[in-house]
Amino acid sequence: MQKPGVLIGRSVTVRSGPQPDYFTDAHRAWVGHTGRVHAVVAGPDRKNPLVKVGFDAGTRIVFFRLAELDIETDVPLEDPKRHGRRASHLPKRG
């Protein structure tokens, strides 16, 4: 079942065209390529948040703004590859 409005697990393609000033070679390498959304970063710009996109089966991660991506709604949602437990980087309570 497709879930409208859900981004995590969606296929997205990085748009070609004018690139923002902050684009690096890591960003440019994926223009025109399709990846999967792994996470959406909460922030003050709710209409254009940072989106964590995984490429090469999730082995390459690059952050883009939502406006720089084309969301493919006709492709089924997929669970993105997980990289450890949530909050595993935080110190353990003793």
Backbone as a chain_set.jsonl record, in Angstrom:
{"seq": "MQKPGVLIGRSVTVRSGPQPDYFTDAHRAWVGHTGRVHAVVAGPDRKNPLVKVGFDAGTRIVFFRLAELDIETDVPLEDPKRHGRRASHLPKRG", "coords": {"N": [[0.846, -1.189, 0.0], [0.625, 2.147, -0.907], [1.752, 5.137, 0.665], [0.668, 8.262, 0.741], [2.492, 11.29, 0.976], [4.5, 10.287, 2.563], [7.948, 10.227, 2.766], [10.266, 8.76, 3.437], [11.899, 5.947, 2.269], [11.05, 6.303, -0.304], [11.774, 6.451, -3.833], [13.929, 8.77, -5.313], [15.019, 11.219, -7.656], [17.838, 13.116, -8.443], [17.598, 16.372, -9.515], [18.585, 17.805, -12.643], [20.142, 20.787, -13.917], [20.322, 24.274, -12.947], [22.631, 24.593, -10.281], [22.824, 24.793, -6.713], [24.949, 27.026, -4.794], [26.229, 25.674, -2.734], [26.655, 23.084, -3.601], [28.82, 20.355, -3.889], [31.474, 18.302, -5.26], [30.621, 15.814, -4.457], [27.838, 16.125, -4.438], [27.337, 16.814, -7.135], [28.085, 14.486, -8.47], [25.902, 12.827, -8.324], [23.803, 13.968, -9.691], [21.019, 13.566, -11.717], [20.832, 10.894, -11.093], [19.183, 8.14, -9.413], [18.064, 7.537, -6.13], [17.329, 6.329, -2.777], [15.246, 7.662, -0.223], [16.46, 8.079, 2.976], [16.161, 9.522, 5.33], [14.558, 12.43, 6.729], [15.552, 15.592, 7.617], [14.735, 17.429, 10.359], [14.007, 20.874, 10.59], [14.118, 24.529, 10.456], [13.125, 25.225, 7.932], [10.497, 23.999, 6.808], [9.222, 23.532, 4.397], [11.186, 22.958, 2.586], [13.074, 20.824, 3.403], [16.209, 19.299, 4.52], [17.219, 16.313, 2.978], [18.168, 13.035, 3.459], [19.748, 11.008, 1.263], [20.24, 7.824, -0.102], [22.496, 6.175, -2.227], [23.679, 3.688, -4.597], [22.718, 1.213, -3.448], [22.461, 2.163, -0.856], [25.009, 2.542, 0.111], [26.323, 4.884, -0.402], [25.849, 8.068, 0.806], [24.201, 11.137, 0.563], [23.256, 14.469, 1.277], [20.494, 16.38, 0.271], [18.438, 19.209, -0.613], [14.892, 19.142, -0.462], [13.658, 20.41, -2.652], [15.438, 19.958, -4.684], [15.054, 17.491, -5.648], [13.308, 14.985, -7.498], [10.452, 13.303, -6.762], [9.558, 9.983, -6.959], [6.569, 8.725, -7.283], [5.296, 6.537, -8.313], [6.751, 4.291, -7.868], [7.18, 1.511, -5.723], [7.309, 1.881, -2.121], [10.272, 1.386, -0.207], [12.165, -0.192, 2.327], [14.826, 1.642, 3.541], [18.356, 0.886, 3.715], [19.648, 0.177, 6.894], [21.989, 1.64, 9.143], [23.215, 0.669, 11.664], [22.094, 0.918, 15.14], [19.499, 3.137, 16.208], [20.509, 6.174, 17.597], [22.911, 5.103, 18.435], [25.318, 6.309, 18.544], [25.379, 7.89, 20.743], [26.404, 8.479, 24.186], [26.216, 5.807, 26.559], [23.83, 5.398, 29.163], [24.589, 5.032, 32.566]], "CA": [[0.0, 0.0, 0.0], [1.365, 3.407, -0.974], [1.379, 6.1, 1.689], [0.938, 9.605, 0.247], [3.111, 12.19, 1.925], [5.638, 9.641, 3.21], [9.153, 10.331, 1.938], [11.262, 7.737, 3.756], [11.713, 4.756, 1.461], [10.712, 6.68, -1.689], [12.81, 6.693, -4.828], [14.028, 10.163, -5.739], [16.062, 11.5, -8.644], [18.407, 14.453, -8.276], [17.315, 17.173, -10.706], [19.67, 18.503, -13.332], [19.833, 22.206, -14.092], [21.15, 25.148, -12.107], [22.986, 23.979, -9.005], [23.073, 25.745, -5.629], [26.358, 27.315, -4.518], [26.809, 24.726, -1.783], [26.908, 21.784, -4.214], [30.212, 19.932, -3.997], [31.622, 17.191, -6.203], [29.789, 14.718, -3.954], [26.474, 16.386, -4.913], [27.317, 16.796, -8.601], [28.249, 13.107, -8.941], [24.62, 12.121, -8.3], [22.788, 14.662, -10.496], [20.434, 12.679, -12.716], [20.76, 9.53, -10.573], [18.074, 7.83, -8.517], [18.396, 6.914, -4.859], [16.223, 6.156, -1.838], [15.248, 8.559, 0.933], [16.745, 7.405, 4.236], [15.679, 10.328, 6.449], [14.273, 13.842, 6.506], [16.117, 16.303, 8.755], [13.856, 18.487, 10.846], [14.656, 22.175, 10.68], [13.199, 25.656, 10.342], [12.534, 25.302, 6.592], [9.665, 22.799, 6.687], [8.807, 23.325, 3.01], [12.335, 22.519, 1.795], [14.009, 20.26, 4.381], [17.309, 18.449, 4.069], [16.807, 14.927, 2.804], [19.293, 12.099, 3.391], [19.475, 10.104, 0.145], [21.219, 6.756, -0.274], [22.738, 5.688, -3.583], [24.446, 2.429, -4.62], [22.139, 0.33, -2.427], [22.61, 2.771, 0.469], [26.4, 2.634, 0.541], [26.72, 6.28, -0.59], [24.832, 8.941, 1.384], [24.383, 12.56, 0.271], [22.111, 15.277, 1.695], [19.984, 17.342, -0.697], [17.19, 19.869, -0.254], [13.743, 18.499, -1.098], [13.386, 21.069, -3.931], [16.418, 19.495, -5.675], [14.739, 16.091, -5.92], [12.025, 14.578, -8.075], [9.955, 12.153, -6.015], [8.914, 8.997, -7.831], [5.443, 8.195, -6.51], [4.784, 5.31, -8.924], [7.637, 3.197, -7.463], [6.814, 1.113, -4.354], [8.171, 2.241, -0.996], [11.229, 0.343, 0.168], [12.882, 0.124, 3.557], [16.226, 1.941, 3.266], [19.338, 0.14, 4.494], [19.944, 0.771, 8.188], [23.409, 1.664, 9.464], [23.353, 0.636, 13.122], [20.902, 1.213, 15.929], [19.184, 4.543, 16.407], [21.194, 6.82, 18.718], [24.021, 4.271, 18.886], [26.479, 7.189, 18.683], [25.279, 8.621, 22.008], [26.947, 7.744, 25.332], [25.267, 4.946, 27.277], [23.545, 5.785, 30.552], [25.197, 4.056, 33.407]], "C": [[0.892, 1.253, 0.0], [0.84, 4.353, 0.097], [1.681, 7.495, 1.163], [1.528, 10.475, 1.343], [4.303, 11.596, 2.658], [6.834, 9.715, 2.268], [10.143, 9.206, 2.202], [10.915, 6.446, 3.021], [11.353, 5.045, 0.013], [11.955, 6.757, -2.568], [12.76, 8.162, -5.209], [15.164, 10.28, -6.743], [16.521, 12.931, -8.45], [18.225, 15.2, -9.591], [18.59, 17.737, -11.325], [19.237, 19.952, -13.529], [20.733, 23.041, -13.221], [21.387, 24.51, -10.739], [23.243, 25.047, -7.955], [24.575, 25.915, -5.397], [27.001, 26.281, -3.609], [27.059, 23.332, -2.358], [28.407, 21.542, -4.304], [30.288, 18.841, -5.059], [30.777, 15.998, -5.771], [28.334, 14.888, -4.4], [26.397, 16.21, -6.43], [27.405, 15.376, -9.165], [26.916, 12.377, -9.064], [23.506, 12.833, -9.058], [22.32, 13.719, -11.604], [20.305, 11.234, -12.267], [19.596, 9.383, -9.595], [18.589, 7.127, -7.274], [17.151, 6.772, -4.009], [16.367, 7.112, -0.67], [15.441, 7.722, 2.193], [16.183, 8.18, 5.421], [15.379, 11.739, 5.965], [14.717, 14.561, 7.773], [15.191, 17.454, 9.142], [14.639, 19.788, 10.961], [13.648, 23.284, 10.484], [12.502, 25.748, 8.981], [11.73, 24.031, 6.316], [9.234, 22.519, 5.259], [9.942, 22.801, 2.133], [13.409, 21.924, 2.727], [15.192, 19.559, 3.716], [16.814, 17.02, 4.027], [18.067, 14.072, 2.649], [18.949, 11.044, 2.345], [20.608, 9.087, 0.027], [21.281, 6.315, -1.728], [23.563, 4.409, -3.502], [24.012, 1.514, -3.482], [22.392, 0.844, -1.007], [24.036, 2.887, 0.954], [26.966, 4.035, 0.374], [25.568, 7.153, -0.115], [25.182, 10.388, 1.066], [23.1, 13.27, 0.711], [21.779, 16.288, 0.607], [18.791, 18.061, -0.082], [16.068, 19.199, -1.041], [13.475, 19.089, -2.483], [14.34, 20.614, -5.035], [16.142, 18.075, -6.143], [13.392, 15.943, -6.605], [11.619, 13.292, -7.377], [9.202, 11.242, -6.969], [7.81, 8.299, -7.05], [4.909, 6.887, -7.086], [5.651, 4.092, -8.604], [7.292, 2.819, -6.034], [7.822, 1.596, -3.314], [9.083, 1.071, -0.667], [11.901, 0.765, 1.465], [14.329, 0.425, 3.212], [17.145, 1.148, 4.181], [19.643, 0.891, 5.789], [21.441, 0.653, 8.47], [23.593, 1.712, 10.975], [22.052, 0.978, 13.818], [20.716, 2.715, 16.058], [19.86, 5.037, 17.686], [22.377, 6.01, 19.233], [25.299, 5.105, 19.083], [26.491, 7.938, 20.022], [25.87, 7.798, 23.148], [25.853, 6.952, 26.041], [25.067, 5.478, 28.693], [23.979, 4.654, 31.467], [24.499, 3.525, 34.534]], "O": [[1.8, 1.379, 0.821], [-0.353, 4.372, 0.399], [2.847, 7.889, 1.136], [1.112, 10.402, 2.499], [5.047, 12.326, 3.312], [6.744, 9.312, 1.108], [10.801, 8.742, 1.271], [9.805, 5.925, 3.129], [11.349, 4.135, -0.816], [13.045, 7.087, -2.1], [11.685, 8.729, -5.404], [16.142, 9.535, -6.686], [15.709, 13.845, -8.309], [18.641, 14.726, -10.648], [19.539, 18.095, -10.627], [18.07, 20.285, -13.322], [21.792, 22.58, -12.796], [20.472, 23.963, -10.124], [23.815, 26.093, -8.262], [25.37, 25.048, -5.761], [28.203, 26.038, -3.708], [27.621, 22.48, -1.669], [29.165, 22.41, -4.738], [29.282, 18.5, -5.681], [30.273, 15.253, -6.612], [27.667, 13.9, -4.707], [25.501, 15.539, -6.941], [26.853, 15.1, -10.23], [26.806, 11.414, -9.823], [22.373, 12.353, -9.071], [23.132, 13.149, -12.333], [19.724, 10.421, -12.985], [19.099, 10.359, -9.033], [19.439, 6.239, -7.35], [16.044, 7.061, -4.464], [17.472, 7.348, -0.183], [14.69, 6.781, 2.45], [15.77, 7.578, 6.412], [15.88, 12.18, 4.931], [14.311, 14.191, 8.875], [14.909, 18.338, 8.333], [15.796, 19.793, 11.381], [12.452, 23.021, 10.36], [11.402, 26.294, 8.889], [12.219, 23.104, 5.671], [8.909, 21.378, 4.933], [9.693, 22.26, 1.056], [14.514, 22.456, 2.826], [15.175, 19.268, 2.52], [16.089, 16.568, 4.913], [18.921, 14.355, 1.809], [17.995, 10.282, 2.505], [21.785, 9.447, 0.052], [20.254, 6.108, -2.374], [24.092, 4.084, -2.439], [24.827, 1.093, -2.661], [22.52, 0.056, -0.07], [24.265, 3.29, 2.094], [28.003, 4.345, 0.961], [24.438, 6.999, -0.578], [26.316, 10.819, 1.271], [22.0, 12.745, 0.541], [22.662, 16.967, 0.084], [18.197, 17.564, 0.874], [16.281, 18.742, -2.164], [13.104, 18.355, -3.399], [14.073, 20.862, -6.211], [16.9, 17.517, -6.937], [12.453, 16.688, -6.323], [12.357, 12.307, -7.398], [8.314, 11.685, -7.698], [8.075, 7.397, -6.256], [4.143, 6.193, -6.417], [5.327, 2.979, -9.02], [7.123, 3.705, -5.197], [9.018, 1.704, -3.584], [8.708, -0.09, -0.83], [12.175, 1.947, 1.672], [15.012, -0.431, 2.649], [16.76, 0.78, 5.291], [19.869, 2.101, 5.773], [22.078, -0.324, 8.077], [24.082, 2.71, 11.504], [21.045, 1.286, 13.18], [21.686, 3.471, 16.018], [19.784, 4.387, 18.728], [22.806, 6.214, 20.369], [26.248, 4.647, 19.719], [27.497, 8.546, 20.388], [25.849, 6.568, 23.101], [24.704, 7.387, 26.109], [26.007, 5.946, 29.336], [23.764, 3.477, 31.177], [25.037, 2.682, 35.252]]}, "num_chains": 1, "name": "protein.A"}
